[in-house]
Amino acid sequence: MKPTKYQINKTIAEVVNKLERLGENPVDNFPEKEGLQEVQAILKEGRTRYSSISKLKTRQARAMALLAVDYVNGGCSAHSLMSFK
């Protein structure tokens, strides 16, 4: 089942919290930061296609983005999306 706007907004807040905990240094945890930033963009824009994912630099970021699109389409839960590391 596709997530509601409320559920998406709650998940975006979790993504923002994770990004804040990672800190400001762009080198530290780059793959996770790149992925979280893309997840945030996917959720805000409500993207339902995988087309932009191949442009990401790291495998981890691409995997996170794939899960985000699956989440928007109702293919996975918020728990699954936020369980990555």
C-alpha positions as CSV (number, residue, x, y, z in Angstrom):
1,M,0.0,0.0,0.0
2,K,1.3,3.5,-0.9
3,P,2.3,5.7,2.1
4,T,0.1,8.6,3.0
5,K,1.4,12.2,2.9
6,Y,1.6,12.1,6.7
7,Q,3.8,8.9,6.6
8,I,6.0,10.4,3.9
9,N,6.5,13.6,5.9
10,K,7.3,11.6,9.0
11,T,9.9,9.6,7.0
12,I,11.4,12.8,5.6
13,A,11.8,14.0,9.2
14,E,13.7,10.8,10.1
15,V,16.0,11.3,7.0
16,V,16.7,14.9,8.1
17,N,17.6,13.7,11.6
18,K,20.0,11.1,10.2
19,L,21.6,13.7,8.0
20,E,22.1,16.1,11.0
21,R,23.6,13.3,13.1
22,L,26.2,12.6,10.3
23,G,27.6,16.1,10.6
24,E,28.7,18.7,8.1
25,N,32.0,17.3,6.8
26,P,31.2,16.2,3.2
27,V,34.0,13.5,3.2
28,D,32.9,11.6,6.3
29,N,30.2,9.0,5.5
30,F,29.9,10.3,1.9
31,P,27.9,7.3,0.5
32,E,25.4,7.5,3.3
33,K,25.0,11.3,3.0
34,E,24.6,11.1,-0.7
35,G,22.0,8.4,-0.3
36,L,20.1,10.3,2.4
37,Q,20.1,13.5,0.4
38,E,18.7,11.6,-2.6
39,V,16.1,9.8,-0.5
40,Q,15.0,13.2,0.9
41,A,14.6,14.6,-2.7
42,I,12.7,11.5,-3.9
43,L,10.3,11.7,-1.0
44,K,9.7,15.4,-1.3
45,E,9.1,15.2,-5.0
46,G,7.1,11.9,-4.9
47,R,9.3,10.3,-7.6
48,T,8.0,7.0,-8.7
49,R,10.6,6.1,-11.3
50,Y,14.2,5.0,-11.1
51,S,15.5,7.1,-13.9
52,S,17.8,9.5,-12.0
53,I,19.3,6.9,-9.7
54,S,22.1,5.9,-12.0
55,K,23.6,9.4,-11.7
56,L,24.5,8.8,-8.1
57,K,28.2,8.2,-7.4
58,T,28.1,5.4,-4.8
59,R,26.5,2.0,-4.8
60,Q,25.1,2.6,-1.3
61,A,23.4,5.8,-2.4
62,R,21.9,4.1,-5.4
63,A,20.6,1.2,-3.2
64,M,19.1,3.8,-0.8
65,A,17.4,5.7,-3.6
66,L,16.0,2.4,-5.1
67,L,14.4,1.7,-1.7
68,A,13.0,5.3,-1.5
69,V,11.3,4.9,-4.9
70,D,9.9,1.5,-3.8
71,Y,8.6,3.1,-0.6
72,V,6.8,5.9,-2.6
73,N,5.3,3.2,-4.8
74,G,4.2,1.1,-1.8
75,G,6.8,-1.6,-2.4
76,C,8.5,-1.4,0.9
77,S,7.9,0.0,4.4
78,A,9.3,3.0,6.0
79,H,11.1,0.7,8.4
80,S,12.8,-1.1,5.5
81,L,13.8,2.2,4.0
82,M,15.3,3.6,7.2
83,S,17.1,0.4,8.2
84,F,20.0,1.0,5.8
85,K,23.6,1.7,7.0
